[in-house]
Amino acid sequence: MQDLNLFVIFARVVESGSFAEAARRMDISRSAVSKAISKLEKNLGAQLLNRSTRHLSLTEAGTVLAEHSAHILDEAEQAERFVSSLQAEPRGMLKVSASVAFGTLHVAPALADFLSRYPEIRIDLTITDRPVDLVGEGYDVMIRVTNEPDLNLVARKLAPVRRKLCATPQYFQQHGIPQTPEDLIEYNCLDYTLSGEQGYWNFTGPEGVIAVPVSGTLRINDDDALSQAVLGGLGIALLPTFTVGKELQSGKLQAVLSEYIAVERYVYACYLPSRHVPAKVRSFIDFLLNRIGKVPYWDQDL
């Protein structure tokens, strides 16, 4: 296959009518233009231009090639304009992966507002807690709850994830309210299996950092599903406020031992490092940051 740049140079020569003018428009030397035309003629085995000291004219082969080269140049210019517009204006397909609970409760409900603001963007959203490969799977943005984002990605904090020890008021009426973290040994502690803390809950309190052994009748891999089990009165759990903020505000759930703080995580928006971050990625992350607020809306009035 021929070097497409040779066709582009040939098209510029035909368009401008001279090697010198083509060189000026492309910001290369006149000799580079001359060498490119000579190489193209050699590769094709045909003379493309009749040259004189003052004029250039197309041969029969040159006339045929000029038409096709003009199409190549036009396609290249259109592609350049389109890529530039993607960097300048939010548009195109935005492929997003979001963790199940946060994605369901806070990302998906925000999309109607986002798309109304940016009508030239389309979104492909995948709700999953499995790790995704941004390069291999073609994702633009990955939204995850973690305390250790991938060091190979750019990670922007969207919000802190605060977890509260929660159960229903009815559960505490029946079993009593724990007075210290060590009391949790006597309670049905429902565990979130993706926390990395199976068998122990870690807190920072007045005495420093403590790890409390816990056990219960349910282990589950989704924060939202875990909150539903707690709302059903099954037991006590460490729940992120982004899943149960409304229930704590309404009194459906009650938080205890608030002076003991569980290990804090963050919601991150992660994307591939690049000198030129697409406008669709920048606008989506900025939109989420503005929507969530400096104090996350689910933490207000707690």
Backbone as CSV, one residue per row, in Angstrom:
resi,resn,N_x,N_y,N_z,CA_x,CA_y,CA_z,C_x,C_y,C_z
1,MET,0.845,-1.199,0.000,0.000,0.000,0.000,0.883,1.252,0.000
2,GLN,0.514,2.232,-0.794,1.303,3.457,-0.910,1.166,4.319,0.353
3,ASP,2.198,5.130,0.596,2.169,6.116,1.670,1.105,7.169,1.334
4,LEU,0.049,7.224,2.160,-1.049,8.142,1.859,-0.599,9.596,1.867
5,ASN,0.470,9.881,2.612,0.952,11.263,2.651,1.438,11.733,1.278
6,LEU,1.920,10.795,0.463,2.352,11.166,-0.882,1.168,11.650,-1.722
7,PHE,0.019,10.994,-1.547,-1.184,11.403,-2.280,-1.662,12.777,-1.814
8,VAL,-1.535,13.011,-0.509,-1.934,14.313,0.035,-1.055,15.418,-0.554
9,ILE,0.256,15.179,-0.605,1.165,16.178,-1.176,0.849,16.408,-2.650
10,PHE,0.592,15.320,-3.376,0.240,15.453,-4.795,-1.031,16.286,-4.951
11,ALA,-2.042,16.030,-4.098,-3.291,16.785,-4.174,-3.057,18.260,-3.897
12,ARG,-2.151,18.569,-2.956,-1.841,19.967,-2.656,-1.140,20.648,-3.844
13,VAL,-0.278,19.918,-4.519,0.403,20.481,-5.683,-0.605,20.804,-6.778
14,VAL,-1.509,19.857,-7.042,-2.529,20.076,-8.068,-3.430,21.244,-7.683
15,GLU,-3.808,21.301,-6.404,-4.696,22.352,-5.905,-4.057,23.734,-6.011
16,SER,-2.769,23.830,-5.672,-2.097,25.132,-5.624,-1.437,25.509,-6.949
17,GLY,-1.148,24.502,-7.793,-0.571,24.776,-9.099,0.926,24.931,-9.126
18,SER,1.594,24.725,-7.986,3.056,24.828,-7.974,3.623,24.100,-6.768
19,PHE,4.883,23.660,-6.893,5.555,23.007,-5.776,5.776,23.996,-4.628
20,ALA,6.150,25.233,-4.979,6.465,26.229,-3.949,5.236,26.566,-3.104
21,GLU,4.096,26.761,-3.756,2.884,27.106,-3.021,2.395,25.928,-2.178
22,ALA,2.508,24.721,-2.723,2.136,23.536,-1.952,3.015,23.405,-0.715
23,ALA,4.316,23.666,-0.883,5.237,23.600,0.256,4.872,24.625,1.319
24,ARG,4.512,25.841,0.877,4.137,26.882,1.836,2.886,26.491,2.625
25,ARG,1.878,25.969,1.932,0.620,25.601,2.601,0.811,24.452,3.595
26,MET,1.729,23.545,3.273,1.943,22.384,4.145,3.071,22.616,5.142
27,ASP,3.736,23.771,5.051,4.822,24.126,5.957,5.958,23.103,5.896
28,ILE,6.327,22.728,4.653,7.483,21.874,4.426,8.329,22.524,3.326
29,SER,9.499,21.972,3.069,10.383,22.568,2.065,9.936,22.193,0.652
30,ARG,10.339,23.040,-0.319,10.009,22.769,-1.716,10.661,21.471,-2.177
31,SER,11.884,21.214,-1.689,12.577,19.984,-2.085,11.848,18.754,-1.563
32,ALA,11.219,18.863,-0.356,10.459,17.731,0.190,9.259,17.423,-0.697
33,VAL,8.622,18.482,-1.228,7.497,18.288,-2.140,7.977,17.615,-3.424
34,SER,9.063,18.100,-3.974,9.593,17.544,-5.221,9.967,16.074,-5.057
35,LYS,10.621,15.747,-3.931,11.008,14.359,-3.677,9.780,13.462,-3.513
36,ALA,8.739,13.992,-2.867,7.521,13.202,-2.664,6.857,12.883,-3.999
37,ILE,6.777,13.864,-4.905,6.162,13.632,-6.219,6.985,12.639,-7.024
38,SER,8.300,12.791,-6.989,9.172,11.861,-7.713,9.016,10.441,-7.172
39,LYS,8.923,10.302,-5.851,8.752,8.981,-5.248,7.421,8.373,-5.654
40,LEU,6.352,9.190,-5.654,5.036,8.687,-6.030,5.038,8.211,-7.482
41,GLU,5.653,8.979,-8.363,5.727,8.586,-9.772,6.512,7.277,-9.931
42,LYS,7.599,7.152,-9.181,8.402,5.932,-9.252,7.608,4.741,-8.740
43,ASN,6.910,4.934,-7.620,6.135,3.823,-7.040,5.020,3.371,-7.977
44,LEU,4.383,4.342,-8.655,3.251,4.016,-9.531,3.710,3.630,-10.935
45,GLY,4.951,3.934,-11.252,5.463,3.619,-12.584,4.806,4.454,-13.666
46,ALA,4.493,5.717,-13.336,3.832,6.593,-14.310,4.209,8.031,-14.018
47,GLN,4.357,8.839,-15.103,4.585,10.262,-14.934,3.247,10.935,-14.662
48,LEU,3.211,11.761,-13.644,1.958,12.394,-13.222,1.885,13.858,-13.647
49,LEU,3.034,14.515,-13.753,3.066,15.946,-14.046,4.044,16.238,-15.180
50,ASN,3.638,17.149,-16.068,4.551,17.730,-17.030,5.102,19.006,-16.410
51,ARG,6.404,19.092,-16.302,7.036,20.215,-15.624,7.746,21.114,-16.630
52,SER,7.612,22.404,-16.437,8.422,23.383,-17.166,8.892,24.398,-16.147
53,THR,9.682,25.355,-16.568,10.196,26.340,-15.614,9.085,27.185,-15.012
54,ARG,7.971,27.343,-15.709,6.890,28.224,-15.222,5.580,27.516,-14.939
55,HIS,5.365,26.362,-15.522,4.045,25.753,-15.418,4.127,24.274,-15.083
56,LEU,3.049,23.803,-14.481,2.831,22.375,-14.265,1.541,21.997,-14.977
57,SER,1.527,20.826,-15.579,0.281,20.316,-16.161,0.184,18.834,-15.871
58,LEU,-1.021,18.359,-15.807,-1.257,16.954,-15.482,-1.139,16.087,-16.726
59,THR,-0.532,14.923,-16.576,-0.587,13.907,-17.617,-1.929,13.193,-17.515
60,GLU,-2.173,12.254,-18.407,-3.427,11.494,-18.334,-3.513,10.719,-17.028
61,ALA,-2.387,10.078,-16.652,-2.372,9.341,-15.379,-2.537,10.307,-14.204
62,GLY,-1.908,11.479,-14.322,-2.021,12.474,-13.257,-3.439,12.973,-13.081
63,THR,-4.162,13.112,-14.199,-5.554,13.571,-14.130,-6.415,12.567,-13.375
64,VAL,-6.224,11.287,-13.656,-6.987,10.238,-12.959,-6.644,10.250,-11.472
65,LEU,-5.333,10.315,-11.184,-4.916,10.273,-9.782,-5.347,11.518,-9.024
66,ALA,-5.386,12.660,-9.689,-5.747,13.911,-9.015,-7.154,13.831,-8.427
67,GLU,-8.069,13.202,-9.161,-9.446,13.095,-8.670,-9.494,12.263,-7.399
68,HIS,-8.781,11.115,-7.413,-8.785,10.252,-6.221,-8.027,10.905,-5.061
69,SER,-6.941,11.580,-5.362,-6.169,12.237,-4.309,-6.962,13.358,-3.648
70,ALA,-7.771,14.038,-4.429,-8.620,15.094,-3.865,-9.591,14.516,-2.846
71,HIS,-10.117,13.320,-3.144,-11.013,12.658,-2.184,-10.266,12.289,-0.901
72,ILE,-9.029,11.783,-1.074,-8.227,11.430,0.102,-7.980,12.662,0.966
73,LEU,-7.620,13.779,0.318,-7.358,15.014,1.050,-8.606,15.507,1.762
74,ASP,-9.743,15.432,1.089,-10.999,15.875,1.696,-11.348,15.030,2.914
75,GLU,-11.180,13.690,2.798,-11.473,12.802,3.926,-10.534,13.092,5.097
76,ALA,-9.262,13.347,4.785,-8.298,13.647,5.848,-8.663,14.941,6.568
77,GLU,-9.070,15.955,5.805,-9.442,17.227,6.418,-10.708,17.084,7.258
78,GLN,-11.678,16.306,6.754,-12.899,16.087,7.532,-12.588,15.347,8.827
79,ALA,-11.718,14.332,8.741,-11.337,13.588,9.942,-10.644,14.496,10.951
80,GLU,-9.762,15.370,10.451,-9.059,16.297,11.331,-10.034,17.245,12.019
81,ARG,-10.993,17.770,11.254,-11.993,18.671,11.851,-12.828,17.953,12.896
82,PHE,-13.207,16.688,12.601,-14.058,15.942,13.530,-13.315,15.647,14.835
83,VAL,-12.046,15.208,14.717,-11.259,14.910,15.917,-11.065,16.184,16.740
84,SER,-10.796,17.296,16.065,-10.635,18.565,16.781,-11.909,18.966,17.508
85,SER,-13.045,18.706,16.869,-14.325,19.065,17.502,-14.600,18.195,18.719
86,LEU,-14.128,16.927,18.678,-14.309,16.053,19.837,-13.544,16.581,21.042
87,GLN,-12.391,17.180,20.800,-11.595,17.729,21.890,-12.172,19.043,22.396
88,ALA,-12.795,19.803,21.510,-13.283,21.134,21.883,-14.702,21.103,22.430
89,GLU,-15.574,20.265,21.856,-16.983,20.227,22.244,-17.359,18.835,22.729
90,PRO,-18.155,18.744,23.808,-18.584,17.420,24.293,-19.519,16.759,23.281
91,ARG,-19.065,15.678,22.670,-19.883,14.963,21.702,-19.351,13.550,21.538
92,GLY,-20.153,12.704,20.897,-19.730,11.340,20.619,-20.197,10.362,21.678
93,MET,-19.787,9.094,21.535,-20.153,8.035,22.468,-19.250,8.073,23.693
94,LEU,-19.863,8.075,24.870,-19.133,8.042,26.141,-19.426,6.700,26.800
95,LYS,-18.409,5.869,26.935,-18.574,4.543,27.520,-18.135,4.579,28.974
96,VAL,-19.067,4.275,29.882,-18.845,4.421,31.317,-19.101,3.095,32.018
97,SER,-18.251,2.770,32.980,-18.482,1.655,33.893,-18.635,2.222,35.292
98,ALA,-19.673,1.780,36.010,-19.903,2.271,37.369,-20.221,1.094,38.284
99,SER,-19.747,1.171,39.527,-20.043,0.118,40.495,-21.542,0.043,40.722
100,VAL,-22.012,-1.138,41.115,-23.449,-1.428,41.087,-24.259,-0.467,41.955
101,ALA,-23.914,-0.376,43.237,-24.736,0.441,44.131,-24.664,1.915,43.775
102,PHE,-23.461,2.456,43.659,-23.335,3.885,43.364,-23.852,4.196,41.968
103,GLY,-23.576,3.321,41.024,-24.048,3.549,39.664,-25.558,3.554,39.572
104,THR,-26.197,2.620,40.269,-27.660,2.520,40.233,-28.325,3.695,40.936
105,LEU,-27.775,4.077,42.102,-28.427,5.091,42.932,-28.091,6.527,42.532
106,HIS,-26.899,6.745,41.963,-26.468,8.128,41.771,-25.995,8.475,40.357
107,VAL,-25.501,7.498,39.597,-25.068,7.803,38.234,-26.241,7.725,37.267
108,ALA,-26.930,6.593,37.261,-28.047,6.421,36.321,-29.112,7.514,36.471
109,PRO,-29.520,7.898,37.685,-30.535,8.957,37.804,-30.065,10.329,37.310
110,ALA,-28.744,10.511,37.191,-28.208,11.811,36.754,-28.124,11.940,35.239
111,LEU,-28.306,10.835,34.512,-28.019,10.851,33.077,-29.001,11.698,32.274
112,ALA,-30.256,11.725,32.681,-31.232,12.522,31.925,-30.834,13.997,31.944
113,ASP,-30.438,14.488,33.098,-30.014,15.885,33.210,-28.742,16.127,32.402
114,PHE,-27.786,15.196,32.499,-26.525,15.355,31.767,-26.763,15.379,30.261
115,LEU,-27.565,14.451,29.762,-27.799,14.366,28.316,-28.635,15.529,27.801
116,SER,-29.459,16.100,28.660,-30.203,17.286,28.225,-29.267,18.483,28.067
117,ARG,-28.201,18.513,28.851,-27.226,19.602,28.737,-26.273,19.380,27.562
118,TYR,-25.998,18.124,27.264,-25.043,17.795,26.206,-25.715,16.850,25.202
119,PRO,-26.575,17.391,24.353,-27.374,16.536,23.463,-26.568,15.819,22.386
120,GLU,-25.298,16.217,22.180,-24.494,15.543,21.167,-23.676,14.393,21.741
121,ILE,-23.895,14.076,23.013,-23.247,12.921,23.643,-24.241,11.773,23.726
122,ARG,-23.757,10.568,23.480,-24.509,9.347,23.757,-23.747,8.561,24.809
123,ILE,-24.452,7.829,25.659,-23.798,7.121,26.762,-24.069,5.624,26.673
124,ASP,-23.001,4.859,26.881,-23.069,3.407,27.018,-22.621,3.108,28.449
125,LEU,-23.586,2.824,29.337,-23.300,2.631,30.762,-23.353,1.150,31.121
126,THR,-22.298,0.675,31.776,-22.253,-0.691,32.293,-22.204,-0.626,33.812
127,ILE,-23.180,-1.277,34.461,-23.230,-1.343,35.922,-22.613,-2.674,36.348
128,THR,-21.458,-2.604,36.993,-20.778,-3.829,37.411,-19.768,-3.519,38.505
129,ASP,-19.530,-4.490,39.375,-18.497,-4.346,40.396,-17.199,-5.037,40.000
130,ARG,-17.194,-5.718,38.859,-15.948,-6.379,38.449,-14.956,-5.344,37.917
131,PRO,-13.658,-5.612,38.059,-12.662,-4.714,37.459,-12.817,-4.703,35.938
132,VAL,-12.664,-3.536,35.336,-12.739,-3.438,33.883,-11.422,-2.898,33.350
133,ASP,-11.111,-3.284,32.123,-9.899,-2.847,31.440,-10.267,-1.684,30.528
134,LEU,-9.866,-0.475,30.913,-10.255,0.701,30.133,-9.738,0.618,28.703
135,VAL,-8.533,0.120,28.519,-7.972,0.034,27.176,-8.602,-1.116,26.402
136,GLY,-8.558,-2.315,26.983,-9.031,-3.502,26.287,-10.517,-3.494,26.011
137,GLU,-11.310,-2.882,26.911,-12.761,-2.886,26.755,-13.303,-1.555,26.238
138,GLY,-12.426,-0.594,26.040,-12.832,0.653,25.401,-13.624,1.603,26.262
139,TYR,-13.467,1.531,27.592,-14.196,2.451,28.466,-13.498,3.806,28.519
140,ASP,-14.298,4.860,28.590,-13.762,6.214,28.747,-13.592,6.584,30.216
141,VAL,-14.550,6.160,31.049,-14.556,6.522,32.469,-14.978,5.308,33.285
142,MET,-14.324,5.103,34.413,-14.693,4.049,35.356,-14.945,4.697,36.709
143,ILE,-16.127,4.460,37.292,-16.473,5.041,38.585,-16.467,3.928,39.619
144,ARG,-15.603,4.080,40.623,-15.412,3.030,41.608,-15.308,3.593,43.014
145,VAL,-15.722,2.775,43.996,-15.562,3.089,45.409,-14.359,2.300,45.917
146,THR,-13.335,3.006,46.375,-12.112,2.337,46.798,-11.290,3.285,47.657
147,ASN,-10.295,2.737,48.335,-9.314,3.606,49.000,-7.951,3.505,48.324
148,GLU,-7.871,2.694,47.244,-6.614,2.550,46.515,-6.896,2.517,45.015
149,PRO,-7.064,3.679,44.393,-7.282,3.684,42.938,-6.047,3.202,42.192
150,ASP,-6.259,2.688,40.998,-5.174,2.189,40.156,-4.186,3.316,39.861
151,LEU,-2.908,3.081,40.164,-1.893,4.117,39.979,-1.624,4.403,38.506
152,ASN,-2.061,3.504,37.615,-1.854,3.717,36.182,-2.948,4.580,35.555
153,LEU,-3.939,4.979,36.359,-5.052,5.779,35.856,-5.051,7.147,36.533
154,VAL,-5.682,8.107,35.889,-5.973,9.382,36.535,-7.241,9.171,37.358
155,ALA,-7.185,9.482,38.651,-8.327,9.257,39.542,-8.739,10.577,40.187
156,ARG,-9.959,11.021,39.888,-10.484,12.250,40.500,-11.509,11.883,41.556
157,LYS,-11.347,12.435,42.753,-12.286,12.158,43.837,-13.612,12.850,43.556
158,LEU,-14.670,12.062,43.551,-16.008,12.622,43.410,-16.642,12.907,44.767
159,ALA,-16.375,12.023,45.752,-17.001,12.194,47.063,-16.368,11.238,48.059
160,PRO,-16.364,11.612,49.343,-15.977,10.639,50.369,-17.111,9.646,50.586
161,VAL,-16.755,8.442,50.996,-17.758,7.426,51.328,-17.712,7.213,52.833
162,ARG,-18.721,7.714,53.504,-18.791,7.568,54.961,-19.726,6.401,55.293
163,ARG,-19.268,5.539,56.199,-20.072,4.372,56.571,-20.515,4.491,58.023
164,LYS,-21.772,4.125,58.238,-22.367,4.196,59.564,-22.810,2.805,60.018
165,LEU,-22.668,2.553,61.310,-23.232,1.330,61.888,-24.734,1.519,62.017
166,CYS,-25.498,0.730,61.252,-26.937,0.971,61.148,-27.746,-0.295,61.405
167,ALA,-28.911,-0.069,61.952,-29.952,-1.100,62.037,-31.277,-0.362,62.186
168,THR,-32.361,-1.084,62.144,-33.666,-0.446,62.342,-33.872,-0.149,63.827
169,PRO,-34.670,0.868,64.149,-34.985,1.119,65.561,-35.595,-0.104,66.232
170,GLN,-36.403,-0.876,65.492,-37.022,-2.067,66.048,-35.983,-3.120,66.433
171,TYR,-34.940,-3.223,65.600,-33.874,-4.183,65.911,-33.180,-3.792,67.213
172,PHE,-32.896,-2.501,67.377,-32.225,-2.056,68.601,-33.143,-2.169,69.807
173,GLN,-34.448,-1.986,69.613,-35.382,-2.184,70.722,-35.346,-3.628,71.207
174,GLN,-35.187,-4.545,70.262,-35.205,-5.966,70.611,-33.868,-6.439,71.185
175,HIS,-32.767,-5.915,70.659,-31.449,-6.436,71.032,-30.611,-5.464,71.851
176,GLY,-31.087,-4.236,71.992,-30.319,-3.249,72.726,-29.332,-2.526,71.825
177,ILE,-28.863,-1.376,72.294,-27.923,-0.559,71.518,-26.511,-0.845,72.000
178,PRO,-25.597,-1.200,71.098,-24.208,-1.443,71.513,-23.577,-0.165,72.051
179,GLN,-22.828,-0.311,73.143,-22.193,0.839,73.775,-20.741,1.006,73.366
180,THR,-20.103,-0.076,72.947,-18.714,-0.045,72.478,-18.619,-0.937,71.242
181,PRO,-17.596,-0.738,70.434,-17.435,-1.625,69.275,-17.305,-3.096,69.662
182,GLU,-16.693,-3.375,70.812,-16.540,-4.764,71.245,-17.881,-5.442,71.480
183,ASP,-18.927,-4.655,71.761,-20.260,-5.236,71.964,-20.811,-5.877,70.696
184,LEU,-20.262,-5.505,69.529,-20.781,-6.031,68.263,-20.621,-7.548,68.158
185,ILE,-19.756,-8.128,68.987,-19.589,-9.584,68.985,-20.916,-10.276,69.279
186,GLU,-21.800,-9.605,70.011,-23.082,-10.203,70.426,-24.205,-9.950,69.421
187,TYR,-23.910,-9.267,68.299,-24.962,-8.885,67.343,-24.821,-9.669,66.032
188,ASN,-25.934,-9.717,65.309,-25.928,-10.331,63.979,-25.380,-9.295,62.994
189,CYS,-24.082,-9.386,62.713,-23.405,-8.397,61.876,-23.394,-8.873,60.428
190,LEU,-24.036,-8.119,59.567,-24.150,-8.473,58.160,-22.969,-7.872,57.410
191,ASP,-22.300,-8.683,56.611,-21.001,-8.286,56.069,-21.062,-8.014,54.573
192,TYR,-20.350,-6.979,54.141,-20.198,-6.635,52.729,-18.923,-7.304,52.231
193,THR,-19.050,-8.251,51.320,-17.923,-9.114,50.979,-16.838,-8.427,50.158
194,LEU,-17.128,-7.274,49.536,-16.126,-6.602,48.712,-15.321,-5.560,49.478
195,SER,-15.527,-5.497,50.787,-14.841,-4.468,51.578,-13.403,-4.833,51.893
196,GLY,-13.060,-6.120,51.784,-11.721,-6.551,52.170,-11.545,-6.666,53.670
197,GLU,-12.652,-6.635,54.433,-12.573,-6.668,55.901,-13.333,-7.859,56.471
198,GLN,-13.427,-8.968,55.725,-14.224,-10.091,56.186,-13.740,-10.597,57.549
199,GLY,-14.710,-10.709,58.451,-14.417,-11.216,59.792,-14.034,-10.146,60.786
200,TYR,-13.672,-8.950,60.288,-13.301,-7.855,61.182,-13.836,-6.535,60.628
201,TRP,-14.286,-5.676,61.546,-14.609,-4.302,61.167,-13.602,-3.388,61.854
202,ASN,-13.033,-2.480,61.080,-11.988,-1.594,61.588,-12.543,-0.193,61.826
203,PHE,-12.199,0.363,62.964,-12.682,1.687,63.344,-11.529,2.533,63.878
204,THR,-11.711,3.854,63.754,-10.859,4.810,64.452,-11.734,5.533,65.458
205,GLY,-11.361,5.450,66.734,-12.170,6.056,67.790,-11.309,6.782,68.798
206,PRO,-11.877,7.135,69.935,-11.119,7.849,70.971,-9.877,7.092,71.432
207,GLU,-9.923,5.754,71.364,-8.785,4.953,71.808,-7.785,4.675,70.697
208,GLY,-8.056,5.187,69.493,-7.194,4.892,68.359,-7.855,3.910,67.403
209,VAL,-7.046,3.171,66.680,-7.551,2.228,65.690,-7.818,0.886,66.360
210,ILE,-9.010,0.344,66.105,-9.354,-0.965,66.665,-9.976,-1.822,65.570
211,ALA,-9.764,-3.137,65.690,-10.354,-4.116,64.781,-11.241,-5.038,65.604
212,VAL,-12.517,-5.084,65.252,-13.495,-5.842,66.026,-13.908,-7.084,65.249
213,PRO,-13.765,-8.284,65.836,-14.240,-9.486,65.151,-15.770,-9.503,65.116
214,VAL,-16.329,-9.814,63.964,-17.786,-9.837,63.800,-18.193,-11.099,63.054
215,SER,-19.456,-11.477,63.236,-20.011,-12.616,62.500,-21.518,-12.417,62.392
216,GLY,-22.109,-13.092,61.417,-23.545,-12.957,61.214,-24.070,-13.986,60.241
217,THR,-25.346,-13.873,59.938,-26.017,-14.875,59.108,-26.048,-14.518,57.626
218,LEU,-25.465,-13.364,57.246,-25.530,-12.958,55.846,-24.254,-12.240,55.440
219,ARG,-23.718,-12.655,54.292,-22.638,-11.945,53.617,-23.136,-11.650,52.212
220,ILE,-22.894,-10.434,51.730,-23.468,-10.043,50.443,-22.511,-9.091,49.724
221,ASN,-22.548,-9.097,48.375,-21.545,-8.348,47.606,-22.073,-7.044,47.012
222,ASP,-23.191,-6.536,47.524,-23.756,-5.298,46.987,-24.268,-4.442,48.132
223,ASP,-23.808,-3.185,48.175,-24.193,-2.276,49.264,-25.696,-2.046,49.323
224,ASP,-26.323,-1.848,48.167,-27.749,-1.563,48.154,-28.547,-2.770,48.634
225,ALA,-28.163,-3.959,48.186,-28.858,-5.169,48.640,-28.649,-5.384,50.141
226,LEU,-27.434,-5.056,50.620,-27.165,-5.173,52.052,-28.051,-4.227,52.851
227,SER,-28.238,-3.012,52.350,-29.103,-2.062,53.064,-30.542,-2.557,53.123
228,GLN,-30.995,-3.257,52.077,-32.360,-3.792,52.093,-32.509,-4.860,53.173
229,ALA,-31.467,-5.672,53.368,-31.514,-6.690,54.421,-31.563,-6.042,55.799
230,VAL,-30.803,-4.957,55.956,-30.826,-4.249,57.242,-32.189,-3.597,57.458
231,LEU,-32.753,-2.995,56.432,-34.087,-2.395,56.543,-35.145,-3.446,56.877
232,GLY,-34.899,-4.691,56.483,-35.827,-5.778,56.821,-35.706,-6.248,58.255
233,GLY,-34.763,-5.667,59.003,-34.638,-6.003,60.417,-33.749,-7.197,60.695
234,LEU,-32.930,-7.616,59.717,-32.140,-8.833,59.894,-30.977,-8.645,60.863
235,GLY,-30.367,-7.463,60.859,-29.214,-7.282,61.729,-28.628,-5.893,61.578
236,ILE,-27.342,-5.777,61.933,-26.636,-4.505,61.907,-25.526,-4.588,60.869
237,ALA,-25.236,-3.462,60.223,-24.210,-3.469,59.183,-23.543,-2.108,59.094
238,LEU,-22.350,-2.112,58.512,-21.662,-0.873,58.168,-22.127,-0.472,56.780
239,LEU,-22.933,0.577,56.702,-23.535,0.954,55.429,-23.049,2.331,54.979
240,PRO,-22.711,2.467,53.708,-22.332,3.793,53.201,-23.534,4.720,53.170
241,THR,-23.301,5.964,53.525,-24.426,6.898,53.569,-24.986,7.183,52.183
242,PHE,-24.220,6.912,51.116,-24.792,7.143,49.791,-25.900,6.143,49.458
243,THR,-25.991,5.042,50.233,-27.105,4.112,50.025,-28.244,4.343,51.018
244,VAL,-27.945,4.858,52.211,-28.981,4.923,53.253,-29.157,6.326,53.831
245,GLY,-28.675,7.357,53.134,-28.827,8.717,53.654,-30.277,9.075,53.925
246,LYS,-31.184,8.777,52.977,-32.605,9.097,53.154,-33.211,8.327,54.308
247,GLU,-32.831,7.065,54.465,-33.388,6.237,55.536,-32.917,6.713,56.911
248,LEU,-31.683,7.207,56.990,-31.205,7.773,58.251,-31.909,9.089,58.562
249,GLN,-32.145,9.900,57.528,-32.835,11.171,57.724,-34.285,10.952,58.161
250,SER,-34.920,9.924,57.598,-36.340,9.683,57.907,-36.555,8.904,59.189
251,GLY,-35.487,8.287,59.726,-35.624,7.491,60.933,-35.913,6.024,60.687
252,LYS,-35.980,5.606,59.434,-36.178,4.180,59.154,-34.975,3.358,59.623
253,LEU,-33.810,3.990,59.608,-32.609,3.377,60.147,-32.025,4.271,61.224
254,GLN,-31.317,3.651,62.132,-30.700,4.378,63.231,-29.207,4.067,63.239
255,ALA,-28.380,5.108,63.347,-26.930,4.928,63.416,-26.482,4.939,64.871
256,VAL,-25.509,4.085,65.184,-24.990,4.004,66.552,-23.472,4.096,66.522
257,LEU,-22.879,4.327,67.703,-21.424,4.412,67.859,-20.803,5.387,66.848
258,SER,-21.417,6.548,66.716,-20.980,7.510,65.703,-19.601,8.087,65.983
259,GLU,-19.138,7.959,67.243,-17.792,8.457,67.545,-16.709,7.521,67.012
260,TYR,-17.118,6.364,66.559,-16.183,5.410,65.953,-16.366,5.447,64.438
261,ILE,-15.316,5.783,63.730,-15.379,6.023,62.284,-14.755,4.851,61.549
262,ALA,-15.513,4.281,60.645,-14.985,3.193,59.828,-13.976,3.739,58.826
263,VAL,-13.123,2.866,58.313,-12.125,3.266,57.317,-12.823,3.975,56.164
264,GLU,-12.379,5.197,55.885,-13.038,6.005,54.864,-12.539,5.651,53.478
265,ARG,-13.477,5.535,52.565,-13.151,5.322,51.161,-13.629,6.545,50.375
266,TYR,-13.406,6.490,49.057,-13.849,7.576,48.193,-14.471,6.997,46.930
267,VAL,-15.359,7.797,46.346,-15.837,7.507,45.002,-14.897,8.221,44.040
268,TYR,-14.308,7.465,43.131,-13.374,8.024,42.152,-13.937,7.884,40.738
269,ALA,-13.654,8.883,39.923,-13.844,8.771,38.481,-12.465,8.594,37.878
270,CYS,-12.232,7.437,37.242,-10.908,7.095,36.727,-10.920,7.073,35.197
271,TYR,-9.844,7.560,34.610,-9.714,7.532,33.155,-8.243,7.434,32.795
272,LEU,-7.961,7.138,31.531,-6.589,6.939,31.089,-5.839,8.269,31.058
273,PRO,-4.571,8.258,31.470,-3.784,9.497,31.398,-3.557,9.900,29.946
274,SER,-3.708,11.182,29.681,-3.530,11.703,28.325,-3.307,13.200,28.395
275,ARG,-2.518,13.705,27.461,-2.335,15.156,27.376,-3.600,15.830,26.863
276,HIS,-4.439,15.066,26.162,-5.636,15.637,25.559,-6.852,14.824,26.003
277,VAL,-7.406,15.192,27.157,-8.590,14.491,27.663,-9.800,14.942,26.850
278,PRO,-10.565,14.011,26.274,-11.715,14.409,25.454,-12.707,15.264,26.236
279,ALA,-13.327,16.185,25.532,-14.283,17.084,26.182,-15.436,16.315,26.808
280,LYS,-15.854,15.204,26.198,-16.971,14.423,26.743,-16.616,13.849,28.114
281,VAL,-15.339,13.461,28.312,-14.904,12.925,29.606,-14.844,14.044,30.638
282,ARG,-14.226,15.174,30.257,-14.128,16.305,31.190,-15.511,16.787,31.619
283,SER,-16.423,16.922,30.661,-17.750,17.457,30.985,-18.517,16.505,31.878
284,PHE,-18.374,15.186,31.670,-19.102,14.209,32.484,-18.618,14.233,33.932
285,ILE,-17.315,14.252,34.130,-16.779,14.259,35.496,-17.102,15.575,36.194
286,ASP,-16.949,16.691,35.494,-17.289,17.988,36.094,-18.772,18.055,36.451
287,PHE,-19.620,17.480,35.600,-21.049,17.447,35.882,-21.319,16.676,37.169
288,LEU,-20.713,15.492,37.330,-20.938,14.694,38.535,-20.438,15.416,39.779
289,LEU,-19.270,16.056,39.683,-18.745,16.804,40.827,-19.695,17.910,41.247
290,ASN,-20.216,18.641,40.288,-21.139,19.730,40.589,-22.447,19.199,41.159
291,ARG,-22.927,18.089,40.619,-24.194,17.517,41.082,-24.073,16.990,42.521
292,ILE,-22.959,16.323,42.809,-22.770,15.752,44.145,-22.562,16.847,45.185
293,GLY,-21.751,17.844,44.844,-21.499,18.958,45.755,-20.318,18.704,46.679
294,LYS,-19.805,19.783,47.276,-18.679,19.662,48.204,-19.044,18.798,49.399
295,VAL,-20.241,19.027,49.936,-20.816,18.105,50.920,-21.832,17.279,50.149
296,PRO,-21.597,15.988,49.952,-22.509,15.188,49.129,-23.962,15.345,49.567
297,TYR,-24.843,15.432,48.592,-26.244,15.689,48.915,-26.843,14.609,49.809
298,TRP,-26.313,13.381,49.737,-26.860,12.320,50.592,-26.400,12.430,52.036
299,ASP,-25.353,13.266,52.297,-24.866,13.461,53.665,-25.455,14.701,54.329
300,GLN,-26.165,15.523,53.579,-26.701,16.741,54.151,-27.848,16.416,55.110
301,ASP,-27.860,17.156,56.210,-28.917,17.032,57.227,-28.855,15.729,58.005
302,LEU,-27.735,14.978,57.897,-27.613,13.786,58.733,-27.243,14.197,60.145
